Every structure is written in C-alpha cells, then in structure tokens.
Amino acid sequence: MNPRLKERFENEVLPQLTEKLGRKNRLSLPRLEKIVVSMGVGSAIGDKKHMEEAVGALSDITGQKPVRCKARKSVAAFRLREGQEIGAKVTLRGDRMYEFLDRLISIVLPRVRDFRGVKPKAFDGSGNYSLGLSEQLVFPEIDPDRYVRQQGLNIAICTKGATNDEARLLLELFGFPFERPAEAA
C-alpha cells in the first residue's frame, strides 16, 4: 500500500507545481530525495550507555537501523579520540521517507511545546531544509519510561532539482507548517 503523502504528491502536489512553476516536464519539478535523521551523542564519550539509548531511540523513531558515526579527529579539549562513536544517523528514502514526513507534519510538530511553525529560512541554498528538535519524546513511538535522558535530534529534508523557493513551495504543498511573516518575531 502506498503511503498517504506519496499518493498526495502524485495526485495533488505535482499538478500544482506544474501550474505554479510553469513547467510541463515532470522530471524538472522539485521532489523529495531523502530525509536524514541524526543524533549527536557527545555524552557517549563518558558513558557508552548513552550511545546505545540514542541508537535504540533512532531505530524506534524511523523503523530502520541507524549507522553509528565516529569522530574523524582527536580533540583533547573534549577528551575525544579519533574513531570514538559520537553520533548516529538514519537515511530514509522511498515509502519510509514519505511515512516519516507524514508523521512529522501531522503528529510530531504539533506536539512540540509552544510551537508556532518552523523557520521558513532554514534552507541551505540548494533546496535542502534542516530543523532540530530539542527533545525526542515528541515522537509517539518513544516510550518515556524507557528513554529517560533528554536527547535532541536533527532532521534534514533533501530535495532534488530545486532552489530554496521551489523547495519551500514543495514543502508548503505537503502541508509543512512554516511560520507566517506576521508571527515571526
């Protein structure tokens, strides 16, 4: 069964993008390429259990096994050695990507405390959008009794063939809750 957001992309978003951007070629329109969910676990230097908790939480959130990221350089000030595990990430593509984005838009972001929308300018110049969540407990898959340590995570939404404005339009058509200019302080 196709994810709800993937069907919406094919049936609603693509025709609207064709109309608004004035392009007939479907392949030249912006589309989602991947979503990367990552956690930096600096506290894993002192306690290896923190890394295991982060990996477990990421696999619960995404439904996929995370890749452990290792330090490239030694930094004496942080007591960090080259090769130590200090983070984890998951790259979502295809159906899992659309399902994750659907959960992010409809369930997770509305559960964030004092949420007024995501920043509309957090694009990197190539049409990729990044946002950070300070707490992993906003995901319904996370059991608060199992994961007691507060851990943040980063979400990078990568689009294909898009400028910042085209990517913003694509995410708006998906229903991404951007801040309105009047609300921005």
Phi and psi in degrees as a GROMACS rama.xvg file:
@    title "Ramachandran Plot"
@    xaxis  label "Phi"
@    yaxis  label "Psi"
@TYPE xy
-71.737  142.509  ASN-2
-63.601  150.129  PRO-3
-58.1893  -42.7657  ARG-4
-70.9614  -29.8574  LEU-5
-68.7596  -42.287  LYS-6
-64.5732  -39.3398  GLU-7
-63.1769  -38.1306  ARG-8
-61.803  -47.4018  PHE-9
-66.9656  -42.8162  GLU-10
-89.4597  -32.5655  ASN-11
-114.459  -48.6454  GLU-12
-69.8595  -46.5273  VAL-13
-59.7909  -46.0278  LEU-14
-62.1212  -37.1488  PRO-15
-67.9384  -38.5955  GLN-16
-65.1428  -40.4609  LEU-17
-59.9789  -43.0024  THR-18
-69.3906  -46.6651  GLU-19
-73.1648  -34.2845  LYS-20
-92.724  -12.3826  LEU-21
69.3678  34.7442  GLY-22
-118.766  136.183  ARG-23
-88.3527  -30.9873  LYS-24
-73.3397  116.353  ASN-25
-64.6207  -29.7082  ARG-26
-73.7615  -17.4061  LEU-27
-88.3682  -5.34332  SER-28
-81.8822  150.348  LEU-29
-66.5828  146.919  PRO-30
-150.18  161.86  ARG-31
-75.6413  135.573  LEU-32
-102.979  -51.0608  GLU-33
-161.535  164.403  LYS-34
-128.092  127.199  ILE-35
-110.318  122.537  VAL-36
-110.151  123.338  VAL-37
-135.741  154.935  SER-38
-132.693  130.39  MET-39
-94.7371  127.461  GLY-40
-121.311  74.2557  VAL-41
-64.4776  -28.3049  GLY-42
-71.904  -8.43394  SER-43
-70.1411  -14.6579  ALA-44
-62.3773  -42.2408  ILE-45
-88.2556  -30.1405  GLY-46
-139.225  113.612  ASP-47
-67.0203  -23.0552  LYS-48
-62.8778  -31.184  LYS-49
-62.7865  -36.7895  HIS-50
-66.4475  -42.2213  MET-51
-63.8865  -39.5711  GLU-52
-63.6462  -42.7976  GLU-53
-65.0131  -42.107  ALA-54
-64.4837  -42.1356  VAL-55
-63.5157  -42.1454  GLY-56
-65.8515  -42.733  ALA-57
-63.2741  -39.8417  LEU-58
-69.2876  -33.3334  SER-59
-67.1246  -41.8026  ASP-60
-68.4318  -43.6212  ILE-61
-98.9952  -21.2769  THR-62
77.004  22.0012  GLY-63
-143.147  150.974  GLN-64
-76.4546  127.107  LYS-65
-74.9038  155.9  PRO-66
-97.1255  133.386  VAL-67
-84.4724  133.977  ARG-68
-102.918  136.442  CYS-69
-110.86  155.207  LYS-70
-68.4295  136.051  ALA-71
-85.4676  -28.6567  ARG-72
-130.949  157.215  LYS-73
-86.9298  135.751  SER-74
-128.279  109.104  VAL-75
-64.1346  -36.5573  ALA-76
-61.7879  -29.5264  ALA-77
-100.105  5.31788  PHE-78
53.6921  43.2849  ARG-79
-109.683  131.369  LEU-80
-107.715  148.505  ARG-81
-60.7736  133.228  GLU-82
93.8279  -8.41715  GLY-83
-72.0937  142.825  GLN-84
-75.5886  124.439  GLU-85
-131.943  6.5981  ILE-86
-171.457  175.271  GLY-87
-148.825  150.809  ALA-88
-147.565  157.009  LYS-89
-133.709  133.259  VAL-90
-106.71  120.239  THR-91
-104.242  134.018  LEU-92
-136.948  164.634  ARG-93
65.0919  -139.706  GLY-94
-62.1614  -39.7575  ASP-95
-62.7525  -34.6439  ARG-96
-64.0675  -46.5239  MET-97
-66.0094  -38.9829  TYR-98
-65.0909  -41.1686  GLU-99
-64.6394  -44.4381  PHE-100
-63.4271  -38.4945  LEU-101
-62.0292  -45.8752  ASP-102
-65.154  -38.2952  ARG-103
-62.448  -45.5044  LEU-104
-73.0572  -45.1735  ILE-105
-90.0879  -26.2063  SER-106
-116.588  -51.6511  ILE-107
-72.1555  -54.4937  VAL-108
-61.0796  -38.6162  LEU-109
-65.4244  -19.7894  PRO-110
-83.3334  -10.6832  ARG-111
-69.193  134.928  VAL-112
-65.9369  138.88  ARG-113
53.6423  41.8398  ASP-114
-81.9195  124.079  PHE-115
-120.261  8.24205  ARG-116
118.921  160.774  GLY-117
-90.6925  156.023  VAL-118
-64.8085  128.113  LYS-119
-78.6145  -5.54304  PRO-120
-110.198  16.189  LYS-121
-87.3139  39.0562  ALA-122
-97.6325  155.738  PHE-123
-98.5684  1.66047  ASP-124
103.81  -18.7898  GLY-125
-113.387  10.9518  SER-126
90.002  14.4015  GLY-127
-101.741  137.565  ASN-128
-114.16  136.408  TYR-129
-125.417  140.411  SER-130
-144.142  153.302  LEU-131
-120.99  143.191  GLY-132
-114.319  131.82  LEU-133
-79.9784  -11.812  SER-134
-142.664  134.693  GLU-135
-83.1112  -11.8175  GLN-136
-72.1257  -7.13866  LEU-137
-73.5579  -14.6358  VAL-138
-80.3221  130.827  PHE-139
-67.5529  -18.195  PRO-140
-74.7341  -17.6124  GLU-141
-85.5413  124.832  ILE-142
-86.0619  116.027  ASP-143
-63.3283  -21.8696  PRO-144
-77.2122  -30.8053  ASP-145
-81.3978  -40.4564  ARG-146
-110.764  93.6499  TYR-147
-88.6405  -25.9831  VAL-148
-76.1718  135.767  ARG-149
-77.6645  126.858  GLN-150
-137.217  130.553  GLN-151
-90.5651  171.671  GLY-152
-151.141  158.257  LEU-153
-113.419  143.515  ASN-154
-126.771  122.145  ILE-155
-114.298  120.188  ALA-156
-102.222  112.071  ILE-157
-99.7827  127.692  CYS-158
-110.873  158.343  THR-159
-110.75  133.792  LYS-160
63.3746  44.7487  GLY-161
-140.369  147.062  ALA-162
-87.4316  177.861  THR-163
-59.6547  -43.799  ASN-164
-66.5462  -39.7631  ASP-165
-67.2483  -40.0962  GLU-166
-65.711  -39.3522  ALA-167
-62.2219  -43.1435  ARG-168
-61.6035  -43.6018  LEU-169
-59.6541  -47.7663  LEU-170
-67.6019  -35.5935  LEU-171
-63.2368  -40.1181  GLU-172
-67.9441  -26.8805  LEU-173
-74.8085  -14.6132  PHE-174
99.0734  20.2892  GLY-175
-65.3963  129.702  PHE-176
-83.7231  80.6199  PRO-177
-76.8932  150.565  PHE-178
-64.0041  143.187  GLU-179
-84.5193  148.66  ARG-180
-57.1547  -33.6516  PRO-181
-68.59  -30.9638  ALA-182
-78.702  -28.2971  GLU-183
-63.1571  134.091  ALA-184
